[in-house]
Amino acid sequence: MESAGPATCGGHMPGFLRALQTRSRGEAARARVQEQDLRQWGLTGIHLRSYQLEGVNWLAECFHGQNGCILGDEMGLGKTCQTIALFIYLAGRLNDEGPFLILCPLSVLSNWREEMERFAPGLSCITYAGDKEERAHLQEDLKQESHFHVLLTTYEICLKDSSFLKSFPWSVLVVDEAHRLKNQSSLLHKTLSEFSVVFNLLLTGTPIQNSLQELYSLLSFVEPDLFPKEQVGDFVQHYQDVEKESESASELHKLLQPFLLRRVKAEVATELPKKTEVVIYHGMSALQKKYYKAILMKDLDAFENEMAKKVKLQNVLSQLRKCVDHPYLFDGVEPEPFEIGDHLIEASGKLHLLDKLLAFLYSRGHRVLLFSQMTQMLDILQDYMDYRGYSYERVDGSVRGEERHLAIKNFGQQPVFIFLLSTRAGGVGMNLTAADTVIFVDSDFNPQNDLQAAARAHRIGQNKSVKVIRLIGRDTVEEIVCRKAASKLQLTNTIIEGGHFTLGAQKPAADAELQLSEILKFGLDKLLSSEGGTMDEIELETILGETKDGQWISDALPTTEGGVREQEEGTDDSGRWGRGGLFTALETRSAEPRKIYELAGKMKDLNLGGVLLFPIDDKESRNKGQDLLALIVAQHRDRSNVLSGIKMAALEEGLKKIYLAAKRKKASVHLPRIGHATKGFNWYGTERLIRKHLAAKGIPTYIYYFPRSQAALLHPQSSSSSGQMVP
């Protein structure tokens, strides 16, 4: 029995849904495209992977049946080669020789040109770039040119010379890094909508970043008749509760399927070496603390009225982030006359840590991509590289296209240790697989930008495991910004990779401003209570894992002396063993925890604040050293089977007992994120307790973050986990 159509709120069906139901698909591609067909038509220099060939066939089907589509494959899966293969298909099978227009960031212009020459040497490609005079000469040449297949240019030049480029009847318009079109009121969106184009193809590794409005903007560009600009409000309203309603999520997913193709590395590039992420916290120098406090005290009135002083709060946030990076980012702070020396390193807790980290990586033969948000910070890092004698290349927004190309080429062909990159300018389109380590000196508010940056190394062609290292200032604005970004990224991953496009509408601006005020106040109590620097020394191999011959060979965090490791989580006082999550993970390793816990319940020996501590006797424990399991009783279940929240006093009491046991046995402590699934749980308060009673007292303490679907909770070496040491 067929459905009559998607359900709508209050019986009203928005116009875009009516249009989708009544639209007729054009004629589909008559026969499936095979790789030998593409080779016969001119494809060279590449063997397409099966998912890439599927992508070419999907693009061909879209070309036959609709006005445009979005290829949203994860960064590093080959959107460029699939696009070029589409051109070859159109020219070879349909005798459609264009012209095809490609718009891309300046940073990848040379890469597109090289890929065109490599994969489709039979298609003539013109790079439309240069200053005004050079472009004027190009225009004259193009007017006289009888025919060309592909014209390659940047967004900025397209806007400057839109009147000239509008004069061509384009067969296909390709917009690389198409999230530039996420605002349908932008000049680029409006200008390109006026071009004469048969088929619009948007390429983006981040098809959904923030909101339903941005998603609708992309849809309205590829199919303006089905998704009129004026119906964006209807679209947002119709799907605003999509996170709560599975039926609405399913409807949105079906709506997007004809227009959006999204594959991720975990599904289609299983042979790709794994990527692991590590967060390392650092303290601040006395000089940094002095300026951090001064910034907050100077602008104290900005906290009194968030609604009226949003701009001022944003400025305070920017100044605080600069302070956490390096105090020399402020005028007049560095000593005069300036002479480079150790003071450059010791003035910043971040650079102090980075100095140790780079020495560790250099001595072991690793190669590094080093990202920062601020070009001024890159200037300081460049001075530091010169001081230490490290070889490096650099690309930021000020570097011209040819210089970028030479820097990328040099890093790929020469034994250069470091590539300095600004996150926005260096985070798109580049292929830098010569590096196996990515370091974020500071983090982007939009986690998708950091993801794109990390994908410069973790992409097809990489044959080493990739380590992504994020440096975070402890008890500073960086820490809370990073946490909020991680929460946002987790939602986005659920949306796209889970097949449920659960975006929801944007939150009111007032909420954002209130959050900003709270961000600025984060860690202030600890900062005001201390004067000196807090630049701790850390054992890098313990945090990062083993390395050999310039390759990361282990992600398992080694145990401390004596080979003893405690694994810890909270339980309730009922004595009834649960299902899923922690309980399933424990039973995967041993049946003993359940038996001991249930026996303690029968003996009325489960009291709030108590700890059950016993060894796990299994193969893994025997091979790697003894593992002990500690269960803290931190929740109460009443006679009606209602479970309380986690009792912080009980948790603290349990952590005190864990400390005594770990100290006595010379053990490290390993925890999943306690209370992860508990609504309204105060994780930040818990983290402070863990730091206070374990890490600050010298107990090596690690916290692991695992996908909900994983049952490998007690296996830190799992490639799906993200572990961080508590400083």
C-alpha positions as CSV (number, residue, x, y, z in Angstrom):
1,M,0.0,0.0,0.0
2,E,1.5,3.3,-1.0
3,S,1.6,6.4,1.2
4,A,-0.5,9.3,0.2
5,G,2.4,11.6,0.9
6,P,4.3,13.1,3.8
7,A,2.4,14.2,6.8
8,T,2.3,17.9,7.5
9,C,1.5,20.0,10.5
10,G,-2.1,21.1,10.8
11,G,-3.0,19.7,7.4
12,H,-1.1,22.4,5.6
13,M,1.5,21.3,3.0
14,P,4.2,23.8,2.3
15,G,4.8,24.7,-1.4
16,F,8.1,23.0,-1.6
17,L,6.5,19.6,-0.6
18,R,3.7,20.0,-3.1
19,A,6.2,20.8,-5.9
20,L,8.3,17.7,-4.9
21,Q,5.3,15.4,-5.0
22,T,4.1,16.6,-8.4
23,R,7.5,16.9,-10.2
24,S,8.4,14.4,-12.9
25,R,11.9,13.2,-13.2
26,G,13.6,13.6,-16.5
27,E,14.9,10.6,-18.5
28,A,17.6,8.8,-16.5
29,A,21.0,7.8,-17.9
30,R,20.3,5.1,-20.4
31,A,23.1,2.8,-19.3
32,R,25.4,2.6,-16.4
33,V,28.8,4.3,-16.9
34,Q,31.7,1.9,-16.6
35,E,35.3,2.9,-16.0
36,Q,36.4,1.5,-19.4
37,D,33.9,3.8,-21.0
38,L,35.4,6.8,-19.2
39,R,38.9,5.7,-20.3
40,Q,37.7,5.4,-23.9
41,W,36.4,8.9,-23.7
42,G,39.6,10.3,-22.3
43,L,40.0,9.6,-18.5
44,T,43.7,9.0,-17.6
45,G,46.0,8.9,-14.6
46,I,43.5,7.4,-12.1
47,H,41.8,4.2,-11.2
48,L,38.4,5.1,-9.8
49,R,37.3,3.5,-6.6
50,S,34.0,1.8,-6.6
51,Y,32.3,4.5,-4.6
52,Q,33.7,7.1,-6.9
53,L,32.3,5.4,-9.9
54,E,29.0,5.2,-8.1
55,G,29.3,8.9,-7.6
56,V,29.9,9.6,-11.3
57,N,26.8,7.5,-12.1
58,W,24.7,9.4,-9.6
59,L,26.0,12.8,-11.0
60,A,25.1,11.6,-14.5
61,E,21.6,10.6,-13.4
62,C,21.1,14.0,-11.7
63,F,22.2,15.7,-14.9
64,H,19.6,13.8,-16.9
65,G,16.8,14.3,-14.4
66,Q,17.2,17.7,-12.6
67,N,18.7,21.1,-12.5
68,G,21.4,20.5,-10.0
69,C,22.7,18.5,-7.0
70,I,25.1,18.5,-4.0
71,L,28.1,16.1,-3.8
72,G,28.7,16.2,-0.1
73,D,31.3,13.5,0.3
74,E,33.6,13.8,3.4
75,M,36.8,15.7,2.8
76,G,39.5,13.7,1.1
77,L,37.3,11.2,-0.8
78,G,37.8,12.6,-4.3
79,K,35.1,15.0,-5.2
80,T,37.4,16.6,-7.7
81,C,38.1,13.5,-9.7
82,Q,34.4,12.5,-9.7
83,T,33.5,16.0,-11.1
84,I,36.2,15.7,-13.9
85,A,34.9,12.2,-14.7
86,L,31.4,13.8,-15.1
87,F,32.8,16.3,-17.7
88,I,34.4,13.3,-19.6
89,Y,31.0,11.5,-19.5
90,L,29.2,14.5,-20.9
91,A,31.7,15.1,-23.6
92,G,32.1,11.4,-24.5
93,R,28.6,10.1,-24.4
94,L,26.5,13.1,-24.9
95,N,28.8,15.2,-27.1
96,D,28.3,18.0,-24.6
97,E,31.6,19.8,-24.7
98,G,30.6,22.5,-22.3
99,P,31.7,25.0,-21.6
100,F,32.0,24.1,-17.9
101,L,32.7,26.7,-15.3
102,I,34.5,25.8,-12.1
103,L,34.6,28.3,-9.1
104,C,36.9,27.5,-6.2
105,P,39.0,29.1,-3.5
106,L,42.3,30.7,-4.6
107,S,44.2,28.1,-2.5
108,V,43.1,25.2,-4.7
109,L,43.1,26.8,-8.1
110,S,46.4,25.3,-9.1
111,N,45.3,21.9,-7.7
112,W,42.2,21.9,-10.0
113,R,44.4,22.9,-13.0
114,E,46.8,20.0,-12.3
115,E,44.0,17.5,-11.8
116,M,42.4,18.6,-15.1
117,E,45.7,18.1,-16.9
118,R,46.2,14.7,-15.2
119,F,42.8,13.2,-15.5
120,A,41.4,14.8,-18.6
121,P,44.2,16.0,-20.9
122,G,41.8,15.9,-23.8
123,L,39.7,18.7,-22.4
124,S,41.1,22.2,-22.8
125,C,41.2,24.1,-19.5
126,I,41.7,27.9,-19.2
127,T,42.7,29.4,-15.8
128,Y,41.0,32.8,-15.6
129,A,43.1,34.7,-13.0
130,G,45.5,37.5,-12.5
131,D,45.2,41.3,-12.1
132,K,42.7,43.5,-13.9
133,E,45.1,44.0,-16.9
134,E,45.9,40.3,-17.2
135,R,42.2,39.4,-17.1
136,A,41.4,42.0,-19.8
137,H,43.9,40.3,-22.1
138,L,42.3,36.9,-21.2
139,Q,38.9,38.3,-22.1
140,E,40.1,39.3,-25.6
141,D,41.6,35.9,-26.1
142,L,38.4,34.2,-25.0
143,K,36.3,36.3,-27.3
144,Q,38.5,35.2,-30.2
145,E,38.8,31.6,-29.0
146,S,36.6,29.3,-31.1
147,H,36.1,26.8,-28.3
148,F,37.3,25.7,-24.8
149,H,35.9,23.1,-22.5
150,V,36.6,24.3,-19.0
151,L,37.1,27.7,-17.4
152,L,38.6,27.8,-13.9
153,T,38.4,30.8,-11.7
154,T,37.9,32.0,-8.1
155,Y,34.7,33.4,-6.4
156,E,36.3,36.8,-6.0
157,I,37.2,37.2,-9.7
158,C,33.8,35.8,-10.7
159,L,32.2,38.6,-8.7
160,K,34.5,41.3,-10.2
161,D,34.0,40.1,-13.8
162,S,30.4,38.7,-13.5
163,S,29.2,40.7,-16.5
164,F,31.7,39.1,-18.8
165,L,31.3,35.5,-17.4
166,K,27.5,35.8,-17.6
167,S,27.8,36.1,-21.4
168,F,28.6,32.4,-21.7
169,P,26.0,29.7,-21.9
170,W,27.5,27.3,-19.3
171,S,26.6,23.6,-19.5
172,V,27.7,23.0,-15.9
173,L,28.6,25.3,-13.1
174,V,30.7,23.7,-10.4
175,V,31.0,25.5,-7.1
176,D,33.8,24.0,-5.0
177,E,33.6,24.5,-1.2
178,A,30.0,25.4,-1.8
179,H,29.2,26.3,1.8
180,R,30.2,29.8,0.6
181,L,26.6,29.8,-0.7
182,K,25.0,29.0,2.7
183,N,23.5,32.6,2.8
184,Q,21.0,33.0,0.0
185,S,21.1,36.8,0.5
186,S,24.9,36.9,-0.2
187,L,26.2,38.6,-3.3
188,L,27.8,35.4,-4.6
189,H,24.4,33.5,-4.3
190,K,22.6,36.3,-6.1
191,T,25.2,36.8,-8.8
192,L,25.5,33.1,-9.7
193,S,21.7,32.7,-9.8
194,E,21.7,35.1,-12.7
195,F,24.1,33.0,-14.8
196,S,22.8,30.9,-17.8
197,V,23.5,27.4,-16.6
198,V,22.0,24.0,-17.5
199,F,23.2,22.1,-14.4
200,N,24.5,23.4,-11.0
201,L,26.9,21.1,-9.1
202,L,27.8,22.0,-5.6
203,L,30.9,20.4,-3.9
204,T,31.2,20.6,-0.1
205,G,32.7,18.3,2.5
206,T,30.4,20.0,5.0
207,P,26.9,20.1,3.4
208,I,25.3,20.8,6.8
209,Q,27.0,23.1,9.3
210,N,24.7,25.1,11.4
211,S,21.1,25.5,10.5
212,L,18.1,24.6,8.4
213,Q,18.4,28.1,6.8
214,E,21.8,27.2,5.4
215,L,20.7,23.9,4.1
216,Y,17.7,25.5,2.3
217,S,20.0,28.1,0.8
218,L,22.0,25.3,-1.0
219,L,18.8,23.5,-2.1
220,S,17.3,26.8,-3.5
221,F,20.5,27.3,-5.5
222,V,20.5,23.8,-7.2
223,E,16.7,23.7,-7.6
224,P,15.2,27.2,-7.4
225,D,11.8,26.2,-8.8
226,L,11.3,23.4,-6.2
227,F,12.8,25.5,-3.3
228,P,11.9,29.2,-3.9
229,K,13.9,31.6,-1.7
230,E,10.7,33.0,-0.2
231,Q,9.7,29.6,1.3
232,V,12.8,29.3,3.6
233,G,10.5,30.2,6.5
234,D,8.1,27.4,5.7
235,F,10.9,25.0,5.4
236,V,12.4,25.9,8.8
237,Q,9.1,25.9,10.5
238,H,8.1,22.5,9.0
239,Y,11.2,20.8,10.2
240,Q,12.0,22.8,13.4
241,D,11.1,19.8,15.6
242,V,12.9,17.3,13.4
243,E,15.3,16.3,16.3
244,K,12.3,15.2,18.4
245,E,10.1,13.6,15.7
246,S,11.5,10.6,13.9
247,E,8.7,10.8,11.3
248,S,9.8,14.3,10.4
249,A,13.4,13.3,10.3
250,S,12.6,10.4,7.9
251,E,10.6,12.8,5.7
252,L,13.5,15.3,5.5
253,H,16.0,12.5,4.7
254,K,13.8,11.3,1.8
255,L,13.4,14.9,0.6
256,L,17.2,15.3,0.4
257,Q,18.1,12.0,-1.2
258,P,17.6,13.1,-4.8
259,F,19.7,16.2,-4.3
260,L,22.5,15.3,-1.8
261,L,25.0,12.4,-2.0
262,R,27.1,12.0,1.2
263,R,29.7,9.3,1.9
264,V,32.2,9.2,4.8
265,K,35.6,7.6,5.0
266,A,34.5,5.1,7.6
267,E,32.1,3.6,5.1
268,V,33.9,3.7,1.8
269,A,37.6,4.2,2.5
270,T,38.1,1.4,5.0
271,E,41.7,0.9,3.9
272,L,42.5,4.5,4.9
273,P,44.8,4.6,8.0
274,K,43.0,5.6,11.1
275,K,42.9,9.1,12.5
276,T,43.0,9.6,16.3
277,E,42.5,12.8,18.2
278,V,44.2,13.9,21.4
279,V,43.5,17.0,23.5
280,I,46.4,18.3,25.6
281,Y,45.7,21.0,28.2
282,H,48.3,23.6,29.1
283,G,48.6,26.3,31.7
284,M,49.6,30.0,31.3
285,S,52.7,32.0,32.2
286,A,52.6,34.6,34.9
287,L,52.7,37.2,32.1
288,Q,49.7,35.7,30.4
289,K,47.7,35.5,33.7
290,K,48.5,39.2,34.3
291,Y,47.1,40.3,30.9
292,Y,44.1,37.8,31.1
293,K,43.0,39.4,34.4
294,A,43.6,42.9,33.1
295,I,41.4,42.3,30.0
296,L,38.5,41.1,32.1
297,M,38.9,43.8,34.8
298,K,39.2,46.6,32.2
299,D,35.9,45.6,30.5
300,L,34.0,44.5,33.6
301,D,31.0,46.6,32.7
302,A,30.6,44.6,29.5
303,F,29.1,41.8,31.6
304,E,26.3,43.9,33.0
305,N,24.1,44.1,29.9
306,E,24.8,41.4,27.4
307,M,22.0,42.5,25.0
308,A,23.3,46.0,24.7
309,K,27.0,45.2,24.5
310,K,27.4,42.2,22.3
311,V,30.1,43.8,20.2
312,K,32.1,44.6,23.3
313,L,31.8,41.1,24.6
314,Q,33.0,39.7,21.3
315,N,36.0,42.0,21.5
316,V,36.8,40.8,25.0
317,L,36.6,37.2,23.8
318,S,39.0,37.9,20.9
319,Q,41.5,39.6,23.3
320,L,41.3,36.7,25.7
321,R,42.0,34.2,23.0
322,K,45.0,36.2,21.9
323,C,46.3,36.2,25.4
324,V,46.0,32.4,25.7
325,D,47.9,32.1,22.5
326,H,50.8,34.4,23.3
327,P,51.1,37.8,25.2
328,Y,53.4,39.2,22.4
329,L,50.3,39.4,20.2
330,F,49.6,42.7,22.1
331,D,51.5,45.8,21.2
332,G,54.3,46.8,23.6
333,V,54.5,43.5,25.5
334,E,57.6,42.0,23.9
335,P,60.9,43.4,25.2
336,E,62.6,46.2,23.4
337,P,64.9,46.1,21.5
338,F,63.5,42.7,20.4
339,E,66.0,39.9,20.2
340,I,64.7,36.4,19.7
341,G,65.5,34.0,22.6
342,D,64.0,31.6,25.1
343,H,61.8,34.4,26.4
344,L,59.6,33.9,23.3
345,I,58.9,30.4,24.4
346,E,58.6,31.0,28.2
347,A,56.2,33.9,27.8
348,S,53.5,31.6,26.6
349,G,52.2,28.3,28.2
350,K,51.0,27.3,24.8
351,L,54.3,27.8,23.1
352,H,56.1,26.2,26.0
353,L,54.1,23.0,25.5
354,L,54.4,23.3,21.7
355,D,58.2,23.5,22.0
356,K,58.3,20.2,23.9
357,L,55.8,18.7,21.5
358,L,57.7,19.6,18.3
359,A,61.0,18.4,19.8
360,F,59.4,15.1,20.5
361,L,58.0,14.8,17.0
362,Y,61.1,16.0,15.2
363,S,63.3,13.5,17.0
364,R,61.0,10.7,15.9
365,G,60.8,11.7,12.2
366,H,57.2,13.0,12.1
367,R,56.0,15.7,9.8
368,V,53.5,18.3,11.0
369,L,50.7,20.6,9.8
370,L,50.4,23.4,12.3
371,F,47.2,25.4,12.3
372,S,46.2,28.7,13.9
373,Q,43.3,31.1,13.6
374,M,45.5,34.2,13.7
375,T,48.1,35.2,11.1
376,Q,49.9,37.2,13.9
377,M,50.3,34.0,15.8
378,L,51.7,32.4,12.7
379,D,54.2,35.3,12.6
380,I,55.3,34.4,16.2
381,L,55.5,30.7,15.2
382,Q,57.6,31.6,12.2
383,D,60.1,33.4,14.5
384,Y,60.1,30.4,16.7
385,M,60.8,28.0,13.8
386,D,63.8,30.2,12.8
387,Y,65.0,30.2,16.4
388,R,64.9,26.4,16.7
389,G,66.1,25.9,13.1
390,Y,63.1,23.8,12.0
391,S,62.4,23.8,8.2
392,Y,58.9,25.0,7.3
393,E,56.5,26.3,4.7
394,R,53.7,28.8,5.3
395,V,50.4,29.5,3.7
396,D,47.8,32.0,4.9
397,G,45.2,34.3,3.3
398,S,47.9,36.8,2.1
399,V,49.9,34.3,0.1
400,R,49.3,34.5,-3.7
401,G,48.2,31.4,-5.7
402,E,51.5,30.6,-7.3
403,E,53.3,30.9,-4.0
404,R,50.8,28.6,-2.4
405,H,51.3,26.1,-5.1
406,L,55.1,26.1,-4.7
407,A,54.8,25.8,-0.9
408,I,52.5,22.8,-1.2
409,K,54.7,21.2,-3.9
410,N,57.9,21.8,-1.8
411,F,56.3,20.2,1.3
412,G,55.3,17.2,-0.7
413,Q,58.6,16.7,-2.4
414,Q,61.2,17.9,0.2
415,P,61.8,16.8,3.9
416,V,60.2,19.9,5.3
417,F,59.3,19.4,9.0
418,I,56.4,21.9,9.5
419,F,53.7,23.5,7.4
420,L,52.3,26.6,9.0
421,L,48.7,27.2,8.0
422,S,45.9,29.6,8.9
423,T,42.8,27.4,9.5
424,R,40.5,29.2,7.1
425,A,43.0,29.7,4.2
426,G,44.8,26.4,4.6
427,G,41.8,24.3,5.5
428,V,40.3,23.7,2.1
429,G,41.2,21.8,-0.9
430,M,44.9,21.1,-0.2
431,N,46.4,17.7,-0.4
432,L,49.2,17.4,2.3
433,T,49.4,13.7,2.9
434,A,53.2,14.0,3.5
435,A,52.3,15.0,7.1
436,D,51.1,12.4,9.6
437,T,50.5,14.8,12.5
438,V,48.1,17.8,12.7
439,I,48.4,20.3,15.5
440,F,45.7,22.9,16.3
441,V,47.4,25.7,18.2
442,D,43.9,27.2,18.8
443,S,40.4,26.0,17.8
444,D,37.8,27.4,15.4
445,F,34.3,28.3,16.7
446,N,32.9,26.2,13.8
447,P,34.3,22.7,14.3
448,Q,33.7,21.9,10.6
449,N,36.5,24.3,9.8
450,D,38.9,22.3,12.0
451,L,37.6,19.1,10.4
452,Q,38.4,20.4,7.0
453,A,41.8,21.4,8.1
454,A,42.6,18.0,9.5
455,A,41.4,16.4,6.3
456,R,44.4,17.9,4.5
457,A,46.4,15.0,5.9
458,H,43.8,12.4,6.5
459,R,42.6,11.7,2.9
460,I,43.1,9.2,0.1
461,G,46.8,8.8,-0.6
462,Q,47.7,8.8,3.1
463,N,49.6,5.6,4.1
464,K,50.3,6.4,7.7
465,S,48.1,6.7,10.8
466,V,47.3,10.4,11.5
467,K,47.4,12.0,14.9
468,V,45.4,15.2,15.5
469,I,46.5,17.1,18.5
470,R,44.6,20.0,20.0
471,L,46.2,22.5,22.4
472,I,43.7,24.0,24.9
473,G,44.4,26.6,27.6
474,R,43.2,25.0,30.9
475,D,40.5,27.1,32.8
476,T,40.4,29.6,30.0
477,V,37.9,30.6,27.3
478,E,39.5,28.1,25.0
479,E,38.4,25.2,27.1
480,I,34.7,26.1,27.1
481,V,34.7,27.2,23.4
482,C,36.2,23.8,22.5
483,R,33.6,22.0,24.5
484,K,30.7,23.8,22.9
485,A,32.2,23.1,19.5
486,A,32.5,19.4,20.3
487,S,28.9,19.3,21.3
488,K,27.9,21.1,18.1
489,L,30.0,18.6,16.0
490,Q,28.4,15.6,17.8
491,L,24.9,16.9,16.7
492,T,26.1,17.4,13.1
493,N,27.6,13.9,13.0
494,T,24.3,12.4,14.2
495,I,22.5,14.4,11.5
496,I,24.5,13.4,8.5
497,E,26.2,10.1,9.2
498,G,23.2,8.7,11.0
499,G,21.0,9.4,8.0
500,H,18.8,11.8,10.1
501,F,19.1,15.4,9.1
502,T,18.3,16.6,12.6
503,L,19.2,20.3,12.5
504,G,16.5,22.3,14.1
505,A,16.1,26.1,13.9
506,Q,18.8,28.4,15.2
507,K,18.5,29.5,18.8
508,P,17.5,33.0,19.6
509,A,20.3,35.6,19.6
510,A,19.7,36.4,23.2
511,D,20.7,32.9,24.2
512,A,23.9,33.2,22.2
513,E,24.8,36.5,23.9
514,L,24.1,35.0,27.3
515,Q,26.3,32.1,26.5
516,L,29.1,34.5,25.4
517,S,29.0,36.1,28.8
518,E,29.3,32.8,30.5
519,I,32.2,31.8,28.2
520,L,34.2,34.8,29.2
521,K,33.6,34.1,32.9
522,F,34.7,30.5,32.6
523,G,37.7,29.6,34.9
524,L,37.8,33.1,36.4
525,D,37.6,31.9,40.0
526,K,40.8,29.8,39.5
527,L,42.6,32.5,37.7
528,L,42.0,35.1,40.4
529,S,43.2,32.7,43.1
530,S,46.6,32.3,41.5
531,E,49.4,34.6,40.5
532,G,52.4,32.5,39.2
533,G,52.7,30.6,36.0
534,T,51.2,27.1,35.7
535,M,53.2,25.5,32.9
536,D,53.3,21.9,33.9
537,E,55.7,19.3,32.4
538,I,54.0,16.3,30.8
539,E,55.0,12.9,29.6
540,L,54.2,13.1,25.8
541,E,54.6,9.5,24.9
542,T,52.1,8.6,27.6
543,I,49.5,10.9,26.1
544,L,50.2,10.4,22.4
545,G,51.1,6.8,22.1
546,E,54.1,5.0,20.7
547,T,56.0,6.1,17.6
548,K,58.6,4.4,15.5
549,D,60.4,5.3,12.2
550,G,58.2,8.4,11.8
551,Q,54.9,6.6,12.2
552,W,52.3,6.4,14.9
553,I,52.2,2.7,15.9
554,S,50.0,2.7,19.0
555,D,47.1,4.6,20.4
556,A,46.7,2.6,23.5
557,L,47.8,4.6,26.5
558,P,50.4,2.6,28.4
559,T,50.0,1.7,32.0
560,T,52.2,3.1,34.8
561,E,55.0,1.3,36.5
562,G,53.8,-2.1,37.7
563,G,51.4,-2.6,34.8
564,V,48.3,-1.8,36.9
565,R,45.3,0.1,35.5
566,E,42.1,0.9,37.2
567,Q,38.9,1.4,35.1
568,E,36.1,3.3,36.8
569,E,32.4,4.1,36.4
570,G,29.4,4.9,38.6
571,T,26.5,2.6,39.5
572,D,23.4,2.8,41.7
573,D,22.7,1.1,45.0
574,S,19.9,-1.3,43.9
575,G,22.1,-4.3,43.1
576,R,20.2,-4.8,39.8
577,W,22.6,-5.1,36.8
578,G,21.6,-2.9,33.8
579,R,21.6,-3.3,30.1
580,G,23.6,-1.6,27.3
581,G,26.4,1.0,27.6
582,L,28.7,0.4,30.6
583,F,27.1,-2.9,31.6
584,T,27.4,-4.5,28.1
585,A,31.0,-3.3,27.9
586,L,31.9,-4.8,31.2
587,E,30.3,-8.2,30.4
588,T,32.2,-8.2,27.1
589,R,35.4,-8.5,29.1
590,S,34.2,-10.6,32.1
591,A,31.2,-12.1,33.8
592,E,32.7,-11.4,37.2
593,P,31.6,-7.7,37.6
594,R,27.9,-8.6,37.3
595,K,28.2,-11.5,39.8
596,I,30.1,-9.4,42.4
597,Y,27.8,-6.4,42.0
598,E,24.6,-8.4,42.4
599,L,26.1,-10.3,45.4
600,A,26.9,-7.0,47.0
601,G,23.3,-5.9,46.5
602,K,21.9,-9.1,48.1
603,M,24.3,-8.5,51.1
604,K,23.0,-4.9,51.5
605,D,26.6,-3.8,50.9
606,L,25.9,-1.1,48.3
607,N,26.0,2.3,50.0
608,L,26.3,5.8,48.4
609,G,29.9,6.8,48.3
610,G,31.1,3.2,48.5
611,V,33.5,1.6,45.9
612,L,33.6,-2.0,44.7
613,L,37.2,-2.8,43.7
614,F,38.3,-6.1,42.2
615,P,40.6,-7.5,39.5
616,I,39.5,-8.4,36.0
617,D,41.0,-11.8,35.1
618,D,40.8,-12.0,31.3
619,K,43.2,-12.5,28.4
620,E,43.7,-8.7,27.9
621,S,44.5,-8.1,31.5
622,R,47.0,-11.1,31.5
623,N,48.7,-9.8,28.4
624,K,49.0,-6.1,29.2
625,G,49.2,-6.1,33.0
626,Q,46.6,-6.4,35.7
627,D,43.4,-4.4,35.3
628,L,41.3,-3.5,38.3
629,L,37.6,-2.5,38.0
630,A,36.3,0.2,40.4
631,L,32.5,0.7,40.6
632,I,31.5,3.8,42.5
633,V,28.0,3.8,44.0
634,A,26.8,7.3,43.2
635,Q,23.1,6.9,42.4
636,H,20.1,5.8,44.4
637,R,17.1,3.8,43.1
638,D,14.0,4.0,45.3
639,R,11.2,1.4,45.9
640,S,9.3,2.7,42.8
641,N,12.4,1.9,40.7
642,V,13.0,5.7,40.1
643,L,16.7,6.4,39.6
644,S,18.2,9.6,41.1
645,G,20.7,11.7,39.3
646,I,24.4,11.2,40.2
647,K,25.0,12.4,43.7
648,M,28.1,14.6,43.6
649,A,28.9,14.1,47.3
650,A,28.8,10.3,46.8
651,L,30.9,10.6,43.7
652,E,33.5,12.7,45.5
653,E,33.7,10.2,48.4
654,G,34.2,7.4,45.9
655,L,37.0,9.3,44.1
656,K,38.8,9.8,47.4
657,K,38.8,6.0,47.9
658,I,39.9,5.5,44.3
659,Y,42.9,7.7,44.9
660,L,44.1,5.7,47.9
661,A,43.8,2.5,46.0
662,A,45.6,3.8,42.9
663,K,48.4,5.3,45.0
664,R,48.9,2.0,46.9
665,K,49.0,-0.1,43.7
666,K,50.9,2.5,41.6
667,A,48.0,2.4,39.1
668,S,46.7,4.7,36.4
669,V,43.0,5.5,36.4
670,H,40.9,5.2,33.2
671,L,37.3,6.5,33.0
672,P,34.6,6.9,30.4
673,R,32.9,10.2,30.6
674,I,30.8,9.7,33.8
675,G,27.2,10.7,33.4
676,H,27.4,11.1,29.6
677,A,23.8,9.9,29.1
678,T,22.4,11.5,32.3
679,K,20.1,14.5,31.4
680,G,21.2,17.8,33.0
681,F,24.3,16.2,34.5
682,N,27.1,18.6,35.6
683,W,30.1,17.1,33.7
684,Y,32.3,20.2,34.3
685,G,31.8,19.9,38.1
686,T,32.7,16.2,37.8
687,E,35.8,16.9,35.8
688,R,37.0,19.3,38.5
689,L,36.5,16.6,41.1
690,I,38.5,14.1,39.0
691,R,41.3,16.6,38.6
692,K,41.2,17.5,42.3
693,H,41.2,14.0,43.8
694,L,43.2,12.1,41.1
695,A,45.2,14.1,38.5
696,A,46.3,16.9,40.8
697,K,47.6,14.3,43.3
698,G,49.9,12.7,40.7
699,I,47.6,9.8,39.6
700,P,47.8,9.4,35.8
701,T,44.2,9.8,34.8
702,Y,42.6,9.3,31.4
703,I,39.0,10.0,30.2
704,Y,37.7,8.3,27.1
705,Y,34.9,9.5,24.7
706,F,33.1,6.7,22.8
707,P,30.3,6.6,20.3
708,R,27.1,5.3,21.9
709,S,27.0,2.3,19.5
710,Q,30.4,1.0,20.7
711,A,30.5,-1.7,23.2
712,A,34.3,-1.4,23.5
713,L,34.1,0.9,26.5
714,L,37.0,-0.8,28.3
715,H,39.3,-1.0,25.4
716,P,41.3,2.2,25.1
717,Q,43.0,1.1,22.0
718,S,39.7,1.1,20.1
719,S,40.2,3.3,17.0
720,S,36.8,4.9,17.5
721,S,37.7,6.3,20.9
722,S,39.0,9.7,21.7
723,G,41.2,9.8,24.9
724,Q,42.6,12.7,26.8
725,M,44.8,12.9,29.8
726,V,43.5,15.0,32.7
727,P,46.3,17.4,33.7
